[in-house]
């Protein structure tokens, strides 16, 4: 019985905090979350679909991950920590008698942030190993150079909103017909100093009222 009373008191102490996307995504309100202490919010991860963020249901397959880095009153501000494509979406893009090239590399942006990025290239038909090697080389050159020329915010926007995949498509098509290119995943390896990792898995943010 005392445990139930304690839990009830803890619940009553909890406050709803509004969650806001980072400036690179317009700083818009993305939902809300409960916490009994604002310090407990620091490091908390939330998941939001790009479709919800830009009000476009066709983008619902792309999941964005944010982490709370600052709390001001009852507002919690986040930073981007990565994104991922829904597995069912990727599977729907695979075709028989074609080549799927997956390449993972780590790049550093102009302002010193490190990001691990996964690129997927799907060809129209089966291609040779030499063609695969050539496309991988183009991916490394393009993404390494692009990251060094862009700030963290600029690079993330290009990765998430389709600019990078379009540019990879342009260089890859020199070697064979390309059906589709996707930036499958990003993960920020070097985060801002103010972020305090709570070690909890990402949870979907409550929908804005």
Secondary structure, 3 states (H helix, E strand, C coil): CHHHHHHHHHHHHCEEEEEECCHHHCCCEEEEEEECCHHHHCCCEEEEEHHHHHCCHHHCCEEEEEEEEEEECCEEEEEEEEEEECHHHHHHHCCCCCCEEEEEEEEECCCCCEEEEEEEEEECCCCCHHHHHHHHHHHHHHHHHHHHHCCHHHHHHHHHHCHHHHHHHHHHCCCCCEEEEEEEEEEECCCCCCCCCCCCCCEECECCC
